[in-house]
């Protein structure tokens, strides 16, 4: 599995952090209501330490990005995170996987 972060997003990412692709706010103090499949919002989250629940990784141009194995069903083998009309989209081989992706920095919250 491969995820490419577009060049225009690279300068916005925290340095010296690990990254997780979070679908259900596992890396958050929030507990929003989830839909039927457990996904509330796709987020790329910078963390100091990768929580144990994030048990698989995706290769990327910023290093490994971790995610929970149950979420593999929702991802494609090759994906890109890119900005389109001020909205961040996760795009795969099958088309847009998710739009309005958030990038969060939780490095202090989970140090």
Number of C-alpha atoms within 10 A of each C-alpha: 12 17 23 17 18 12 12 9 13 12 8 9 17 17 10 10 18 18 28 26 23 23 20 22 20 15 24 14 10 9 10 12 11 13 10 7 8 12 15 16 18 20 21 22 24 25 22 16 14 19 15 10 12 19 12 16 19 18 14 16 13 15 13 16 22 23 23 19 12 10 17 13 7 9 17 17 12 16 22 19 21 20 18 10 7 8 12 17 20 23 20 18 12 11 10 13 16 17 17 15 19 15 18 18 18 19 17 9 11 15 9
